[in-house]
Amino acid sequence: MVKLRLKRYGKKREASYRIIAINNNSRRDGRPLEELGFYNPRTDETHLNVPGIVKKLREGAQPTDTVRSILQKAQVFEQVNAQT
């Protein structure tokens, strides 16, 4: 199963995350299938590849709880439902 989850990078105590599509049995910082966005929790900055995320969600990818809340704030699920 493909998951949409966060991949950590950055210095100690200055973490940033990439939103990636990855197999659910891969490690957290493993090689992703595709990088779909960026999230910085310190500044609450996000950059999302919305068409790529919508495509992965339609293919059956399951977001983690944190990624789901980021996508809800960006109103991505409305685009998934509107195009079906």
QUIGI-V386782 format. One record per residue. N is the residue number from 1. NEAR is the number of other ideal C-beta (glycine too) atoms within 8 Angstrom. Layout:
((N/NEAR) (N/NEAR))
This chain:
((1/6) (2/13) (3/12) (4/16) (5/12) (6/12) (7/13) (8/9) (9/8) (10/6) (11/5) (12/3) (13/4) (14/7) (15/9) (16/12) (17/12) (18/12) (19/16) (20/13) (21/11) (22/13) (23/8) (24/8) (25/3) (26/7) (27/4) (28/7) (29/6) (30/7) (31/4) (32/10) (33/7) (34/8) (35/9) (36/12) (37/12) (38/11) (39/12) (40/10) (41/8) (42/6) (43/5) (44/6) (45/7) (46/11) (47/6) (48/13) (49/9) (50/9) (51/6) (52/9) (53/15) (54/12) (55/8) (56/13) (57/13) (58/8) (59/7) (60/7) (61/10) (62/9) (63/11) (64/10) (65/6) (66/8) (67/12) (68/9) (69/8) (70/13) (71/13) (72/9) (73/7) (74/9) (75/7) (76/13) (77/9) (78/7) (79/10) (80/11) (81/7) (82/6) (83/6) (84/5))
